[in-house]
Amino acid sequence: MKVEKGYAFNSTRQTFLATQLRVANTHYQRMVGLMGTARTAFCDGDGLWIVPCRGVHTFAMRYAIDVVYLDRENKVIHVHDNVRPWRLTPVMAEAATVLELPAHTAWSTGTKIGDAVEIKFTREIEDVSLVGS
């Protein structure tokens, strides 16, 4: 399901992480992630929320990204800054979802472990469920 006008807001730091947030919540969308993008870079304000997710890869990508791991309450539990193409990030058992953001977004927003992140979309996403994940 394509969702428009989503955002991720770090309410602890009072700053936006993404203002053009998309969600990847099917097996196919999670597997492909950002590989399908034709652009050579992720633009400021872009983001991909992967639900559920405990770790990501950057295979076949052409640009670096930040990876922010969130728990079930959308608290930051781990941050990987500037993950270059053709890499694997660690699998974090306590993660429920992951935000993929343009490289250095976490640093420029001061995002740290323990920060609370608010994720909203303009319409409800009925098929996003963390139950049983």
N, CA, C and O atoms as a Tinker XYZ file with bonds, in Angstrom:
   532  protein
     1  N      0.838000   -1.179000    0.000000    73     2
     2  CA     0.000000    0.000000    0.000000    64     1     3
     3  C      0.879000    1.238000    0.000000    63     2     4     5
     4  O      1.728000    1.389000    0.879000    81     3
     5  N      0.697000    2.115000   -0.957000    73     3     6
     6  CA     1.478000    3.343000   -1.037000    64     5     7
     7  C      0.838000    4.404000   -0.153000    63     6     8     9
     8  O     -0.353000    4.693000   -0.271000    81     7
     9  N      1.635000    4.972000    0.723000    73     7    10
    10  CA     1.143000    5.984000    1.645000    64     9    11
    11  C      1.887000    7.278000    1.368000    63    10    12    13
    12  O      3.114000    7.280000    1.265000    81    11
    13  N      1.159000    8.371000    1.247000    73    11    14
    14  CA     1.768000    9.657000    0.962000    64    13    15
    15  C      1.797000   10.540000    2.208000    63    14    16    17
    16  O      0.992000   10.375000    3.125000    81    15
    17  N      2.726000   11.465000    2.219000    73    15    18
    18  CA     2.819000   12.496000    3.252000    64    17    19
    19  C      3.027000   11.948000    4.661000    63    18    20    21
    20  O      2.442000   12.453000    5.619000    81    19
    21  N      3.842000   10.938000    4.783000    73    19    22
    22  CA     4.214000   10.459000    6.106000    64    21    23
    23  C      5.407000   11.237000    6.623000    63    22    24    25
    24  O      6.146000   11.852000    5.855000    81    23
    25  N      5.589000   11.201000    7.949000    73    23    26
    26  CA     6.769000   11.844000    8.515000    64    25    27
    27  C      7.266000   11.077000    9.725000    63    26    28    29
    28  O      6.524000   10.318000   10.349000    81    27
    29  N      8.533000   11.288000   10.046000    73    27    30
    30  CA     9.148000   10.772000   11.267000    64    29    31
    31  C      9.715000   11.980000   12.003000    63    30    32    33
    32  O     10.533000   12.727000   11.465000    81    31
    33  N      9.265000   12.157000   13.241000    73    31    34
    34  CA     9.639000   13.328000   14.043000    64    33    35
    35  C     10.291000   12.864000   15.328000    63    34    36    37
    36  O      9.691000   12.100000   16.084000    81    35
    37  N     11.505000   13.312000   15.587000    73    35    38
    38  CA    12.186000   12.998000   16.834000    64    37    39
    39  C     11.639000   13.963000   17.889000    63    38    40    41
    40  O     12.063000   15.116000   17.972000    81    39
    41  N     10.690000   13.473000   18.693000    73    39    42
    42  CA    10.040000   14.354000   19.668000    64    41    43
    43  C     10.957000   14.693000   20.837000    63    42    44    45
    44  O     10.732000   15.692000   21.520000    81    43
    45  N     11.969000   13.899000   21.078000    73    43    46
    46  CA    12.947000   14.216000   22.130000    64    45    47
    47  C     13.775000   15.433000   21.741000    63    46    48    49
    48  O     14.007000   16.314000   22.569000    81    47
    49  N     14.216000   15.490000   20.504000    73    47    50
    50  CA    15.072000   16.584000   20.003000    64    49    51
    51  C     14.281000   17.672000   19.280000    63    50    52    53
    52  O     14.838000   18.700000   18.895000    81    51
    53  N     12.950000   17.435000   19.093000    73    51    54
    54  CA    12.087000   18.397000   18.396000    64    53    55
    55  C     12.598000   18.717000   16.995000    63    54    56    57
    56  O     12.757000   19.879000   16.620000    81    55
    57  N     12.850000   17.648000   16.232000    73    55    58
    58  CA    13.337000   17.811000   14.868000    64    57    59
    59  C     12.801000   16.700000   13.973000    63    58    60    61
    60  O     12.602000   15.572000   14.421000    81    59
    61  N     12.571000   17.026000   12.716000    73    59    62
    62  CA    12.098000   16.035000   11.757000    64    61    63
    63  C     13.259000   15.190000   11.260000    63    62    64    65
    64  O     14.326000   15.707000   10.929000    81    63
    65  N     13.038000   13.889000   11.212000    73    63    66
    66  CA    13.992000   12.969000   10.591000    64    65    67
    67  C     13.644000   12.770000    9.118000    63    66    68    69
    68  O     14.532000   12.667000    8.271000    81    67
    69  N     12.347000   12.716000    8.820000    73    67    70
    70  CA    11.876000   12.558000    7.440000    64    69    71
    71  C     10.531000   13.257000    7.301000    63    70    72    73
    72  O      9.668000   13.138000    8.171000    81    71
    73  N     10.358000   13.979000    6.213000    73    71    74
    74  CA     9.078000   14.627000    5.922000    64    73    75
    75  C      8.393000   13.988000    4.719000    63    74    76    77
    76  O      7.229000   14.278000    4.441000    81    75
    77  N      9.097000   13.130000    4.011000    73    75    78
    78  CA     8.564000   12.374000    2.876000    64    77    79
    79  C      8.803000   10.891000    3.159000    63    78    80    81
    80  O      9.589000   10.234000    2.478000    81    79
    81  N      8.118000   10.386000    4.163000    73    79    82
    82  CA     8.335000    9.018000    4.636000    64    81    83
    83  C      7.428000    8.044000    3.905000    63    82    84    85
    84  O      6.224000    8.271000    3.786000    81    83
    85  N      8.017000    6.950000    3.413000    73    83    86
    86  CA     7.265000    5.843000    2.823000    64    85    87
    87  C      7.376000    4.653000    3.773000    63    86    88    89
    88  O      8.270000    4.608000    4.618000    81    87
    89  N      6.473000    3.700000    3.631000    73    87    90
    90  CA     6.511000    2.503000    4.461000    64    89    91
    91  C      6.723000    1.281000    3.578000    63    90    92    93
    92  O      6.152000    1.180000    2.492000    81    91
    93  N      7.543000    0.362000    4.052000    73    91    94
    94  CA     7.737000   -0.939000    3.409000    64    93    95
    95  C      7.235000   -1.976000    4.403000    63    94    96    97
    96  O      7.910000   -2.276000    5.388000    81    95
    97  N      6.042000   -2.526000    4.142000    73    95    98
    98  CA     5.445000   -3.437000    5.121000    64    97    99
    99  C      4.996000   -4.763000    4.523000    63    98   100   101
   100  O      4.293000   -5.532000    5.178000    81    99
   101  N      5.396000   -5.036000    3.280000    73    99   102
   102  CA     5.160000   -6.361000    2.716000    64   101   103
   103  C      6.523000   -7.041000    2.553000    63   102   104   105
   104  O      7.561000   -6.381000    2.563000    81   103
   105  N      6.505000   -8.350000    2.406000    73   103   106
   106  CA     7.765000   -9.081000    2.240000    64   105   107
   107  C      8.569000   -8.505000    1.072000    63   106   108   109
   108  O      9.766000   -8.247000    1.203000    81   107
   109  N      7.914000   -8.306000   -0.056000    73   107   110
   110  CA     8.593000   -7.790000   -1.240000    64   109   111
   111  C      9.144000   -6.381000   -0.998000    63   110   112   113
   112  O     10.299000   -6.108000   -1.323000    81   111
   113  N      8.330000   -5.486000   -0.430000    73   111   114
   114  CA     8.778000   -4.114000   -0.180000    64   113   115
   115  C      9.966000   -4.088000    0.782000    63   114   116   117
   116  O     10.901000   -3.309000    0.598000    81   115
   117  N      9.927000   -4.944000    1.813000    73   115   118
   118  CA    11.032000   -4.987000    2.776000    64   117   119
   119  C     12.307000   -5.504000    2.118000    63   118   120   121
   120  O     13.395000   -4.994000    2.385000    81   119
   121  N     12.176000   -6.525000    1.249000    73   119   122
   122  CA    13.340000   -7.093000    0.587000    64   121   123
   123  C     13.975000   -6.085000   -0.365000    63   122   124   125
   124  O     15.198000   -5.948000   -0.395000    81   123
   125  N     13.161000   -5.383000   -1.138000    73   123   126
   126  CA    13.663000   -4.434000   -2.124000    64   125   127
   127  C     14.147000   -3.153000   -1.455000    63   126   128   129
   128  O     15.185000   -2.609000   -1.830000    81   127
   129  N     13.393000   -2.665000   -0.459000    73   127   130
   130  CA    13.789000   -1.446000    0.247000    64   129   131
   131  C     14.059000   -0.305000   -0.703000    63   130   132   133
   132  O     13.189000    0.075000   -1.487000    81   131
   133  N     15.259000    0.247000   -0.641000    73   131   134
   134  CA    15.634000    1.382000   -1.487000    64   133   135
   135  C     16.349000    0.961000   -2.765000    63   134   136   137
   136  O     16.738000    1.813000   -3.563000    81   135
   137  N     16.527000   -0.354000   -2.972000    73   135   138
   138  CA    17.226000   -0.803000   -4.180000    64   137   139
   139  C     16.517000   -0.360000   -5.444000    63   138   140   141
   140  O     17.165000   -0.109000   -6.459000    81   139
   141  N     15.193000   -0.260000   -5.400000    73   139   142
   142  CA    14.423000    0.077000   -6.591000    64   141   143
   143  C     14.479000    1.532000   -6.981000    63   142   144   145
   144  O     13.946000    1.905000   -8.026000    81   143
   145  N     15.107000    2.370000   -6.175000    73   143   146
   146  CA    15.146000    3.790000   -6.511000    64   145   147
   147  C     16.175000    4.045000   -7.600000    63   146   148   149
   148  O     17.294000    3.534000   -7.541000    81   147
   149  N     15.799000    4.821000   -8.575000    73   147   150
   150  CA    16.679000    5.112000   -9.711000    64   149   151
   151  C     17.634000    6.256000   -9.411000    63   150   152   153
   152  O     18.612000    6.469000  -10.127000    81   151
   153  N     17.338000    6.990000   -8.343000    73   151   154
   154  CA    18.182000    8.137000   -8.010000    64   153   155
   155  C     19.554000    7.680000   -7.531000    63   154   156   157
   156  O     19.724000    6.544000   -7.088000    81   155
   157  N     20.505000    8.558000   -7.624000    73   155   158
   158  CA    21.842000    8.237000   -7.149000    64   157   159
   159  C     22.036000    8.665000   -5.702000    63   158   160   161
   160  O     23.080000    8.378000   -5.116000    81   159
   161  N     21.055000    9.345000   -5.110000    73   159   162
   162  CA    21.160000    9.761000   -3.716000    64   161   163
   163  C     19.774000    9.853000   -3.098000    63   162   164   165
   164  O     18.772000   10.061000   -3.783000    81   163
   165  N     19.752000    9.697000   -1.815000    73   163   166
   166  CA    18.566000    9.865000   -0.997000    64   165   167
   167  C     18.534000   11.350000   -0.654000    63   166   168   169
   168  O     19.535000   11.868000   -0.158000    81   167
   169  N     17.448000   12.047000   -0.890000    73   167   170
   170  CA    17.377000   13.496000   -0.661000    64   169   171
   171  C     17.009000   13.815000    0.782000    63   170   172   173
   172  O     16.367000   13.005000    1.451000    81   171
   173  N     17.406000   14.979000    1.265000    73   171   174
   174  CA    17.005000   15.436000    2.594000    64   173   175
   175  C     15.493000   15.383000    2.701000    63   174   176   177
   176  O     14.786000   15.813000    1.790000    81   175
   177  N     14.994000   14.859000    3.807000    73   175   178
   178  CA    13.558000   14.753000    4.025000    64   177   179
   179  C     12.987000   13.407000    3.632000    63   178   180   181
   180  O     11.900000   13.047000    4.083000    81   179
   181  N     13.702000   12.643000    2.791000    73   179   182
   182  CA    13.237000   11.319000    2.399000    64   181   183
   183  C     13.432000   10.330000    3.542000    63   182   184   185
   184  O     14.279000   10.527000    4.413000    81   183
   185  N     12.641000    9.270000    3.526000    73   183   186
   186  CA    12.809000    8.212000    4.511000    64   185   187
   187  C     12.008000    6.988000    4.126000    63   186   188   189
   188  O     11.006000    7.084000    3.417000    81   187
   189  N     12.460000    5.827000    4.604000    73   187   190
   190  CA    11.745000    4.578000    4.417000    64   189   191
   191  C     11.630000    3.913000    5.782000    63   190   192   193
   192  O     12.633000    3.691000    6.459000    81   191
   193  N     10.401000    3.595000    6.181000    73   191   194
   194  CA    10.130000    2.920000    7.449000    64   193   195
   195  C      9.856000    1.464000    7.127000    63   194   196   197
   196  O      8.883000    1.155000    6.438000    81   195
   197  N     10.697000    0.567000    7.613000    73   195   198
   198  CA    10.577000   -0.854000    7.307000    64   197   199
   199  C      9.940000   -1.556000    8.501000    63   198   200   201
   200  O     10.468000   -1.523000    9.613000    81   199
   201  N      8.780000   -2.201000    8.248000    73   199   202
   202  CA     7.945000   -2.790000    9.295000    64   201   203
   203  C      7.577000   -4.221000    8.924000    63   202   204   205
   204  O      7.026000   -4.422000    7.842000    81   203
   205  N      7.841000   -5.211000    9.740000    73   203   206
   206  CA     8.816000   -5.214000   10.830000    64   205   207
   207  C     10.220000   -5.334000   10.265000    63   206   208   209
   208  O     10.394000   -5.666000    9.093000    81   207
   209  N     11.219000   -5.064000   11.090000    73   207   210
   210  CA    12.605000   -5.144000   10.635000    64   209   211
   211  C     13.547000   -5.171000   11.832000    63   210   212   213
   212  O     13.319000   -4.503000   12.840000    81   211
   213  N     14.600000   -5.954000   11.696000    73   211   214
   214  CA    15.622000   -6.039000   12.748000    64   213   215
   215  C     17.027000   -5.769000   12.226000    63   214   216   217
   216  O     17.981000   -5.732000   13.002000    81   215
   217  N     17.159000   -5.580000   10.911000    73   215   218
   218  CA    18.450000   -5.310000   10.291000    64   217   219
   219  C     18.252000   -5.132000    8.799000    63   218   220   221
   220  O     17.269000   -5.618000    8.240000    81   219
   221  N     19.178000   -4.437000    8.148000    73   219   222
   222  CA    19.031000   -4.152000    6.725000    64   221   223
   223  C     20.335000   -4.427000    5.975000    63   222   224   225
   224  O     21.386000   -4.656000    6.573000    81   223
   225  N     20.228000   -4.394000    4.652000    73   223   226
   226  CA    21.393000   -4.472000    3.775000    64   225   227
   227  C     21.351000   -3.266000    2.841000    63   226   228   229
   228  O     20.309000   -2.638000    2.656000    81   227
   229  N     22.490000   -2.963000    2.267000    73   227   230
   230  CA    22.545000   -1.895000    1.270000    64   229   231
   231  C     23.060000   -2.441000   -0.060000    63   230   232   233
   232  O     23.726000   -1.732000   -0.815000    81   231
   233  N     22.743000   -3.715000   -0.341000    73   231   234
   234  CA    23.133000   -4.335000   -1.603000    64   233   235
   235  C     22.460000   -3.593000   -2.762000    63   234   236   237
   236  O     21.302000   -3.188000   -2.663000    81   235
   237  N     23.191000   -3.423000   -3.845000    73   235   238
   238  CA    22.701000   -2.810000   -5.079000    64   237   239
   239  C     22.261000   -1.357000   -4.909000    63   238   240   241
   240  O     21.568000   -0.814000   -5.769000    81   239
   241  N     22.659000   -0.734000   -3.813000    73   239   242
   242  CA    22.358000    0.692000   -3.639000    64   241   243
   243  C     23.560000    1.504000   -4.110000    63   242   244   245
   244  O     24.686000    1.009000   -4.153000    81   243
   245  N     23.297000    2.750000   -4.461000    73   243   246
   246  CA    24.358000    3.607000   -5.000000    64   245   247
   247  C     24.772000    4.716000   -4.043000    63   246   248   249
   248  O     25.589000    5.566000   -4.397000    81   247
   249  N     24.223000    4.717000   -2.846000    73   247   250
   250  CA    24.491000    5.813000   -1.915000    64   249   251
   251  C     24.434000    5.293000   -0.483000    63   250   252   253
   252  O     23.839000    4.252000   -0.205000    81   251
   253  N     25.060000    6.033000    0.409000    73   251   254
   254  CA    25.069000    5.690000    1.830000    64   253   255
   255  C     23.772000    6.146000    2.486000    63   254   256   257
   256  O     23.120000    7.078000    2.016000    81   255
   257  N     23.404000    5.477000    3.579000    73   255   258
   258  CA    22.196000    5.826000    4.336000    64   257   259
   259  C     22.489000    5.738000    5.836000    63   258   260   261
   260  O     23.468000    5.127000    6.265000    81   259
   261  N     21.615000    6.362000    6.610000    73   259   262
   262  CA    21.590000    6.156000    8.057000    64   261   263
   263  C     20.522000    5.113000    8.354000    63   262   264   265
   264  O     19.488000    5.066000    7.688000    81   263
   265  N     20.775000    4.282000    9.349000    73   263   266
   266  CA    19.825000    3.258000    9.762000    64   265   267
   267  C     19.533000    3.477000   11.248000    63   266   268   269
   268  O     20.427000    3.400000   12.091000    81   267
   269  N     18.263000    3.750000   11.546000    73   267   270
   270  CA    17.834000    4.002000   12.921000    64   269   271
   271  C     16.888000    2.876000   13.327000    63   270   272   273
   272  O     15.805000    2.728000   12.762000    81   271
   273  N     17.311000    2.082000   14.316000    73   271   274
   274  CA    16.512000    0.963000   14.819000    64   273   275
   275  C     15.570000    1.468000   15.907000    63   274   276   277
   276  O     15.978000    2.209000   16.801000    81   275
   277  N     14.297000    1.056000   15.819000    73   275   278
   278  CA    13.287000    1.463000   16.794000    64   277   279
   279  C     12.684000    0.231000   17.471000    63   278   280   281
   280  O     12.567000   -0.832000   16.860000    81   279
   281  N     12.305000    0.390000   18.743000    73   279   282
   282  CA    11.591000   -0.692000   19.433000    64   281   283
   283  C     10.091000   -0.540000   19.192000    63   282   284   285
   284  O      9.674000    0.300000   18.396000    81   283
   285  N      9.286000   -1.342000   19.870000    73   283   286
   286  CA     7.829000   -1.322000   19.668000    64   285   287
   287  C      7.183000    0.009000   20.057000    63   286   288   289
   288  O      6.098000    0.333000   19.574000    81   287
   289  N      7.829000    0.767000   20.911000    73   287   290
   290  CA     7.297000    2.074000   21.321000    64   289   291
   291  C      7.924000    3.210000   20.515000    63   290   292   293
   292  O      7.767000    4.378000   20.869000    81   291
   293  N      8.630000    2.879000   19.439000    73   291   294
   294  CA     9.315000    3.849000   18.582000    64   293   295
   295  C     10.380000    4.646000   19.326000    63   294   296   297
   296  O     10.576000    5.833000   19.066000    81   295
   297  N     11.053000    3.992000   20.238000    73   295   298
   298  CA    12.233000    4.577000   20.892000    64   297   299
   299  C     13.473000    4.091000   20.145000    63   298   300   301
   300  O     13.547000    2.928000   19.750000    81   299
   301  N     14.427000    4.968000   19.955000    73   299   302
   302  CA    15.668000    4.623000   19.260000    64   301   303
   303  C     16.478000    3.676000   20.145000    63   302   304   305
   304  O     16.767000    3.982000   21.301000    81   303
   305  N     16.839000    2.514000   19.578000    73   303   306
   306  CA    17.665000    1.566000   20.332000    64   305   307
   307  C     19.060000    1.402000   19.744000    63   306   308   309
   308  O     19.955000    0.871000   20.402000    81   307
   309  N     19.246000    1.858000   18.499000    73   307   310
   310  CA    20.573000    1.778000   17.878000    64   309   311
   311  C     20.578000    2.679000   16.643000    63   310   312   313
   312  O     19.551000    2.852000   15.986000    81   311
   313  N     21.738000    3.248000   16.337000    73   311   314
   314  CA    21.887000    4.101000   15.158000    64   313   315
   315  C     23.159000    3.705000   14.419000    63   314   316   317
   316  O     24.224000    3.580000   15.023000    81   315
   317  N     23.042000    3.509000   13.112000    73   315   318
   318  CA    24.203000    3.317000   12.240000    64   317   319
   319  C     24.230000    4.478000   11.271000    63   318   320   321
   320  O     23.323000    4.629000   10.453000    81   319
   321  N     25.269000    5.305000   11.355000    73   319   322
   322  CA    25.410000    6.479000   10.504000    64   321   323
   323  C     26.241000    6.138000    9.272000    63   322   324   325
   324  O     27.252000    5.441000    9.364000    81   323
   325  N     25.803000    6.637000    8.121000    73   323   326
   326  CA    26.583000    6.565000    6.892000    64   325   327
   327  C     26.940000    5.131000    6.485000    63   326   328   329
   328  O     28.109000    4.819000    6.258000    81   327
   329  N     25.933000    4.267000    6.394000    73   327   330
   330  CA    26.148000    2.886000    5.957000    64   329   331
   331  C     26.318000    2.906000    4.435000    63   330   332   333
   332  O     25.392000    3.250000    3.701000    81   331
   333  N     27.497000    2.538000    3.982000    73   331   334
   334  CA    27.817000    2.593000    2.561000    64   333   335
   335  C     27.164000    1.442000    1.794000    63   334   336   337
   336  O     26.728000    0.463000    2.400000    81   335
   337  N     27.095000    1.554000    0.473000    73   335   338
   338  CA    26.525000    0.473000   -0.349000    64   337   339
   339  C     27.264000   -0.846000   -0.152000    63   338   340   341
   340  O     28.449000   -0.880000    0.182000    81   339
   341  N     26.516000   -1.942000   -0.375000    73   339   342
   342  CA    27.017000   -3.314000   -0.312000    64   341   343
   343  C     27.456000   -3.716000    1.102000    63   342   344   345
   344  O     28.456000   -4.411000    1.282000    81   343
   345  N     26.693000   -3.269000    2.089000    73   343   346
   346  CA    26.983000   -3.616000    3.485000    64   345   347
   347  C     25.767000   -4.279000    4.125000    63   346   348   349
   348  O     24.646000   -4.165000    3.630000    81   347
   349  N     26.010000   -4.971000    5.229000    73   347   350
   350  CA    24.960000   -5.510000    6.093000    64   349   351
   351  C     25.062000   -4.810000    7.428000    63   350   352   353
   352  O     26.162000   -4.595000    7.937000    81   351
   353  N     23.924000   -4.450000    8.004000    73   351   354
   354  CA    23.942000   -3.907000    9.361000    64   353   355
   355  C     23.666000   -5.047000   10.325000    63   354   356   357
   356  O     23.123000   -6.074000    9.920000    81   355
   357  N     24.026000   -4.890000   11.591000    73   355   358
   358  CA    23.764000   -5.956000   12.560000    64   357   359
   359  C     22.269000   -6.208000   12.726000    63   358   360   361
   360  O     21.452000   -5.301000   12.570000    81   359
   361  N     21.932000   -7.427000   13.037000    73   359   362
   362  CA    20.554000   -7.771000   13.384000    64   361   363
   363  C     20.400000   -7.470000   14.870000    63   362   364   365
   364  O     21.162000   -7.965000   15.701000    81   363
   365  N     19.396000   -6.646000   15.190000    73   363   366
   366  CA    19.131000   -6.259000   16.576000    64   365   367
   367  C     17.835000   -6.947000   17.014000    63   366   368   369
   368  O     16.749000   -6.561000   16.583000    81   367
   369  N     17.949000   -7.950000   17.859000    73   367   370
   370  CA    16.785000   -8.750000   18.268000    64   369   371
   371  C     15.698000   -7.898000   18.907000    63   370   372   373
   372  O     14.515000   -8.212000   18.774000    81   371
   373  N     16.072000   -6.835000   19.594000    73   371   374
   374  CA    15.083000   -6.000000   20.286000    64   373   375
   375  C     14.421000   -4.965000   19.375000    63   374   376   377
   376  O     13.512000   -4.256000   19.806000    81   375
   377  N     14.868000   -4.872000   18.120000    73   375   378
   378  CA    14.270000   -3.920000   17.177000    64   377   379
   379  C     12.933000   -4.437000   16.666000    63   378   380   381
   380  O     12.749000   -5.638000   16.468000    81   379
   381  N     12.012000   -3.519000   16.460000    73   379   382
   382  CA    10.713000   -3.844000   15.858000    64   381   383
   383  C     10.648000   -3.304000   14.431000    63   382   384   385
   384  O     10.110000   -3.954000   13.534000    81   383
   385  N     11.205000   -2.102000   14.231000    73   383   386
   386  CA    11.198000   -1.468000   12.919000    64   385   387
   387  C     12.518000   -0.736000   12.708000    63   386   388   389
   388  O     13.313000   -0.570000   13.632000    81   387
   389  N     12.728000   -0.305000   11.470000    73   387   390
   390  CA    13.941000    0.440000   11.123000    64   389   391
   391  C     13.555000    1.616000   10.237000    63   390   392   393
   392  O     12.701000    1.494000    9.358000    81   391
   393  N     14.191000    2.747000   10.477000    73   391   394
   394  CA    14.093000    3.903000    9.583000    64   393   395
   395  C     15.369000    3.979000    8.745000    63   394   396   397
   396  O     16.473000    3.968000    9.289000    81   395
   397  N     15.216000    4.054000    7.430000    73   395   398
   398  CA    16.344000    4.326000    6.551000    64   397   399
   399  C     16.227000    5.792000    6.147000    63   398   400   401
   400  O     15.190000    6.234000    5.653000    81   399
   401  N     17.314000    6.538000    6.367000    73   399   402
   402  CA    17.322000    7.985000    6.160000    64   401   403
   403  C     18.550000    8.386000    5.361000    63   402   404   405
   404  O     19.507000    7.615000    5.285000    81   403
   405  N     18.551000    9.572000    4.763000    73   403   406
   406  CA    19.759000   10.033000    4.076000    64   405   407
   407  C     20.961000   10.037000    5.022000    63   406   408   409
   408  O     20.821000   10.292000    6.219000    81   407
   409  N     22.131000    9.755000    4.476000    73   407   410
   410  CA    23.361000    9.716000    5.274000    64   409   411
   411  C     23.520000   10.995000    6.095000    63   410   412   413
   412  O     23.283000   12.099000    5.604000    81   411
   413  N     23.918000   10.827000    7.328000    73   411   414
   414  CA    24.216000   11.889000    8.297000    64   413   415
   415  C     22.982000   12.585000    8.867000    63   414   416   417
   416  O     23.118000   13.583000    9.575000    81   415
   417  N     21.788000   12.083000    8.577000    73   415   418
   418  CA    20.571000   12.659000    9.160000    64   417   419
   419  C     20.581000   12.500000   10.677000    63   418   420   421
   420  O     20.254000   13.443000   11.398000    81   419
   421  N     20.949000   11.334000   11.163000    73   419   422
   422  CA    20.977000   11.098000   12.615000    64   421   423
   423  C     21.938000   12.076000   13.294000    63   422   424   425
   424  O     21.610000   12.656000   14.329000    81   423
   425  N     23.112000   12.254000   12.717000    73   423   426
   426  CA    24.086000   13.175000   13.294000    64   425   427
   427  C     23.576000   14.614000   13.263000    63   426   428   429
   428  O     23.659000   15.331000   14.261000    81   427
   429  N     23.044000   15.032000   12.106000    73   427   430
   430  CA    22.630000   16.438000   11.971000    64   429   431
   431  C     21.419000   16.776000   12.844000    63   430   432   433
   432  O     21.219000   17.942000   13.184000    81   431
   433  N     20.611000   15.779000   13.213000    73   431   434
   434  CA    19.449000   16.012000   14.068000    64   433   435
   435  C     19.746000   15.704000   15.528000    63   434   436   437
   436  O     18.898000   15.931000   16.391000    81   435
   437  N     20.930000   15.194000   15.814000    73   435   438
   438  CA    21.294000   14.854000   17.181000    64   437   439
   439  C     20.603000   13.609000   17.702000    63   438   440   441
   440  O     20.538000   13.411000   18.916000    81   439
   441  N     20.089000   12.771000   16.827000    73   439   442
   442  CA    19.343000   11.574000   17.238000    64   441   443
   443  C     20.252000   10.598000   17.965000    63   442   444   445
   444  O     21.324000   10.238000   17.479000    81   443
   445  N     19.795000   10.176000   19.148000    73   443   446
   446  CA    20.572000    9.291000   20.023000    64   445   447
   447  C     19.699000    8.148000   20.540000    63   446   448   449
   448  O     18.472000    8.189000   20.450000    81   447
   449  N     20.360000    7.135000   21.079000    73   447   450
   450  CA    19.655000    6.024000   21.718000    64   449   451
   451  C     18.781000    6.580000   22.839000    63   450   452   453
   452  O     19.216000    7.420000   23.627000    81   451
   453  N     17.547000    6.097000   22.895000    73   451   454
   454  CA    16.592000    6.537000   23.907000    64   453   455
   455  C     15.630000    7.607000   23.429000    63   454   456   457
   456  O     14.617000    7.859000   24.080000    81   455
   457  N     15.930000    8.249000   22.293000    73   455   458
   458  CA    15.029000    9.276000   21.762000    64   457   459
   459  C     13.699000    8.659000   21.344000    63   458   460   461
   460  O     13.652000    7.516000   20.888000    81   459
   461  N     12.624000    9.419000   21.501000    73   459   462
   462  CA    11.285000    8.992000   21.077000    64   461   463
   463  C     11.020000    9.536000   19.677000    63   462   464   465
   464  O     11.256000   10.712000   19.401000    81   463
   465  N     10.523000    8.659000   18.794000    73   463   466
   466  CA    10.238000    9.048000   17.412000    64   465   467
   467  C      8.748000    8.881000   17.163000    63   466   468   469
   468  O      8.173000    7.825000   17.426000    81   467
   469  N      8.137000    9.937000   16.653000    73   467   470
   470  CA     6.718000    9.915000   16.282000    64   469   471
   471  C      6.640000    9.692000   14.780000    63   470   472   473
   472  O      7.262000   10.418000   14.003000    81   471
   473  N      5.867000    8.678000   14.371000    73   471   474
   474  CA     5.689000    8.369000   12.954000    64   473   475
   475  C      4.214000    8.495000   12.631000    63   474   476   477
   476  O      3.371000    7.851000   13.257000    81   475
   477  N      3.909000    9.328000   11.649000    73   475   478
   478  CA     2.516000    9.582000   11.264000    64   477   479
   479  C      2.376000    9.576000    9.752000    63   478   480   481
   480  O      3.302000    9.919000    9.017000    81   479
   481  N      1.172000    9.170000    9.304000    73   479   482
   482  CA     0.813000    9.209000    7.902000    64   481   483
   483  C     -0.525000    9.913000    7.776000    63   482   484   485
   484  O     -1.270000   10.012000    8.752000    81   483
   485  N     -0.841000   10.406000    6.574000    73   483   486
   486  CA    -2.082000   11.145000    6.382000    64   485   487
   487  C     -3.304000   10.244000    6.437000    63   486   488   489
   488  O     -4.412000   10.730000    6.664000    81   487
   489  N     -3.132000    8.952000    6.235000    73   487   490
   490  CA    -4.253000    8.032000    6.389000    64   489   491
   491  C     -3.775000    6.785000    7.123000    63   490   492   493
   492  O     -2.584000    6.475000    7.126000    81   491
   493  N     -4.707000    6.076000    7.742000    73   491   494
   494  CA    -4.384000    4.893000    8.524000    64   493   495
   495  C     -3.779000    3.799000    7.656000    63   494   496   497
   496  O     -4.128000    3.657000    6.484000    81   495
   497  N     -2.879000    3.037000    8.238000    73   495   498
   498  CA    -2.283000    1.893000    7.572000    64   497   499
   499  C     -2.785000    0.658000    8.300000    63   498   500   501
   500  O     -2.202000    0.241000    9.300000    81   499
   501  N     -3.858000    0.077000    7.801000    73   499   502
   502  CA    -4.490000   -1.037000    8.492000    64   501   503
   503  C     -3.618000   -2.274000    8.520000    63   502   504   505
   504  O     -3.698000   -3.053000    9.470000    81   503
   505  N     -2.778000   -2.482000    7.499000    73   503   506
   506  CA    -2.042000   -3.732000    7.410000    64   505   507
   507  C     -0.674000   -3.690000    8.077000    63   506   508   509
   508  O      0.065000   -4.669000    7.976000    81   507
   509  N     -0.300000   -2.616000    8.749000    73   507   510
   510  CA     0.957000   -2.565000    9.488000    64   509   511
   511  C      0.691000   -3.085000   10.895000    63   510   512   513
   512  O     -0.036000   -2.464000   11.671000    81   511
   513  N      1.279000   -4.218000   11.212000    73   511   514
   514  CA     1.071000   -4.804000   12.527000    64   513   515
   515  C      2.381000   -5.385000   13.032000    63   514   516   517
   516  O      3.091000   -6.081000   12.307000    81   515
   517  N      2.685000   -5.088000   14.276000    73   515   518
   518  CA     3.887000   -5.640000   14.890000    64   517   519
   519  C      3.544000   -6.866000   15.736000    63   518   520   521
   520  O      4.438000   -7.498000   16.296000    81   519
   521  N      2.272000   -7.203000   15.832000    73   519   522
   522  CA     1.855000   -8.341000   16.624000    64   521   523
   523  C      2.388000   -9.608000   15.984000    63   522   524   525
   524  O      2.200000   -9.840000   14.790000    81   523
   525  N      3.057000  -10.428000   16.788000    73   523   526
   526  CA     3.575000  -11.691000   16.310000    64   525   527
   527  C      4.878000  -11.573000   15.536000    63   526   528   529
   528  O      5.349000  -12.569000   14.985000    81   527
   529  N      5.476000  -10.387000   15.476000    73   527   530
   530  CA     6.733000  -10.252000   14.741000    64   529   531
   531  C      7.919000  -10.487000   15.654000    63   530   532
   532  O      9.064000  -10.415000   15.209000    81   531
